[in-house]
């Protein structure tokens, strides 16, 4: 029923056989898989069949459920020359984003889509840190980001728009 072509076209406008996406925000599934891959090298074929590390407990949720809330993940960059960082960032098409530093916020209205803008900004951050030093962290909540940025003179916050749930699978 879930993969019925007529149902998929009616509900999503296309016959896409994509059934489940695995979101692993805290990387526990990836860690469990790595552990299993390493462990199974030491086990006999018989032991591999039923070893507890072969299995992972998962919880399936419907992202369209009202109880699932999507919140943007902002970028907190520290240990940077604020002026130099922002000057370089202003040359990046980050889509619609806000840059917060020194108690002030400015809006950049780029043309990139949200995911393309995030990719472009993340690439800039990675390159800047590689060449100049600094660090990046990922923060939920505007007030949390503002507090972090306000705590130093070498910090910048980058805020992206909220991704709508209905757009998630288009971008994944």
C-alpha positions, 0 to 999 in steps of 0.5 A: 500500500505505501508504495502503490503508484496511484497513491504516491502520485495522488499524495506527492505528485510523483511515483517515487519509491522512496519509502523511509529516510533515516535521520540520525541526529546524534549519530548513534546508528552510524556508531552502531554500524561501525561497531558492528562492522568492526566486531563481525571481523572477529566473529565466526559465521555462526556468531554473526548470525545472532550477535546482539550488535547485529541489530539496532533499535530504531523508532519510525516517526512520521515527519508530518506529525504535528509533534515533530517540530523542525527548527533551523540549525544556525552557524556559530563561528568563533575565533575569527577576525569578524570584519574579515569573515563577514567581508568574505561571507558577503561574497557568498550566495547563501540564499536568504540569510541573516548575519549577526555580529556585534549586536547588529543583524543584517539580511543578505538576500541571495538567489540560492535555494535554502539547501544550496545557500547552506552548502555555499555558506558551509563551504565558505566557513570550512575554507575560512577556518582552514586558512585563518583558524577559528571554529564552527558550531551548530546551534538551535534557537535564535536567542541561544545564538545571540547569547553566544555571539554576544559573548565575544568579539571574535564571533559571528552568527549565521541564521537561515530560514526554516525548512518546511517539512514538505521540502525535506525529501526534495533536498535529501 
